[in-house]
Each structure stands twice: as C-alpha cells, then as structure tokens.
Amino acid sequence: MIDFDPDLDHLGSGEKYELWIVVVYATSENGSRAVAEEVVKQIQEKLERKYRKGGVWTELDLRECVSRSDTDFTYYDTYRYKLSRLEYLSLRTGASDEVGNE
C-alpha cells in the first residue's frame, strides 16, 4: 500500500513527493512475514540508490517503508493508502533490478 503527498499526478519543478509504503503480509501464510521484510529491504535499497544523493532525497522523500500484518493494517489504513499490487514482481534469485528500475 502506498500513500503519497501531494496527491497529484505531476509536481512543479523542484518539488518532491513524500512517500509512505507499507508491505502488508498475510498472517495465514507461513513465511510471509520474512518475505515482506525482504521486500521492504529491497524497496528501500533501490529507492535510496535511485533517489538519494549525498544523503539527500531527490524527486521523492521516503518517509516510511515498513511491513505490517494483515491484522495490524487497519480499516482506516485502507482509505489512507492506495493499493499497488506487485504480484508480478518476484524475489527469485537474480531478480534484483525489478523494483525501481528505469
């Protein structure tokens, strides 16, 4: 789930999106927490590599990137965040450039 501000398609020159990402995992699936935590790690690394220069965020400002269980993700959260399905992405070996590539 993703939340960003401002909620506009295009920003003016020099403005950055503030970005919050929550990877929600199913408590009913064994090992899903570990997978979600690995996804969070990969997202953070790739966004930092692409959008963080000299310790400063450019184009976007990653405010939060965390994993939460489906039981911790609240009803309110479903309205705050936008659903972004990433099922087509894989954590298979050698797929290290799939998130955030240009």
C-alpha positions in Angstrom: 0.0 0.0 0.0 1.3 3.4 -0.9 0.4 6.9 0.4 2.0 10.0 -1.1 1.6 13.7 -0.8 0.8 15.8 -2.7 -1.8 13.6 -4.3 -1.1 15.0 -7.7 0.0 13.4 -11.0 2.6 16.0 -11.7 4.6 18.2 -9.4 6.1 21.6 -10.1 9.9 21.8 -10.7 11.9 21.1 -7.5 9.0 19.6 -5.6 9.2 16.1 -4.1 6.6 13.5 -3.3 6.5 12.4 0.3 6.1 8.7 0.2 4.9 6.1 2.7 5.0 2.4 1.8 3.5 -0.5 3.8 4.0 -4.1 2.6 1.1 -6.0 4.0 1.6 -9.7 4.6 -1.0 -12.5 5.3 -0.7 -13.9 8.8 -2.4 -17.1 7.4 0.6 -17.8 5.2 3.8 -19.4 6.7 6.9 -17.3 6.0 5.0 -14.3 4.6 6.4 -12.0 7.3 10.0 -12.8 6.2 9.1 -12.3 2.6 7.5 -8.9 3.4 10.5 -7.8 5.4 12.8 -8.8 2.5 10.6 -6.8 0.1 10.8 -3.8 2.4 14.6 -4.0 2.4 14.8 -4.3 -1.4 12.4 -1.3 -1.9 14.4 0.9 0.5 17.7 0.0 -1.1 16.5 0.6 -4.6 14.8 3.8 -3.9 17.8 5.1 -1.9 20.1 4.1 -4.8 18.0 5.9 -7.3 16.6 8.9 -5.4 19.1 9.7 -2.6 22.2 11.6 -3.4 24.7 12.7 -0.8 22.3 11.8 2.0 19.5 14.0 0.5 16.4 12.7 -1.2 15.8 13.9 -4.7 12.4 13.8 -6.5 10.8 11.9 -3.6 11.2 11.7 0.1 10.7 8.2 1.5 9.1 8.8 4.9 8.3 5.2 5.8 8.8 1.8 4.3 7.6 -1.0 6.6 5.9 -4.4 6.7 2.7 -4.9 8.7 0.5 -7.9 9.1 -3.0 -8.0 7.7 -4.3 -8.0 11.2 -2.3 -4.8 12.1 -3.3 -2.9 8.9 -6.5 -1.1 10.0 -9.7 -0.2 8.2 -8.6 3.4 8.3 -5.4 2.5 6.6 -7.3 1.1 3.6 -8.6 4.6 3.0 -5.3 6.4 3.6 -3.2 4.2 1.3 -3.5 3.4 -2.3 -3.4 -0.2 -3.3 -0.4 -1.0 -5.6 -0.3 -4.7 -6.4 3.2 -6.1 -7.0 2.4 -9.7 -7.6 4.1 -9.7 -10.9 7.4 -8.9 -9.2 9.5 -11.8 -7.9 12.0 -12.3 -5.2 13.7 -15.1 -7.2 17.4 -15.2 -7.4 18.8 -12.8 -9.9 15.8 -10.5 -10.0 17.5 -7.7 -8.1 16.7 -5.0 -10.6 12.9 -5.4 -10.8 11.8 -2.8 -8.3 12.7 0.8 -9.2 14.5 0.1 -12.4 14.3 2.8 -15.1 
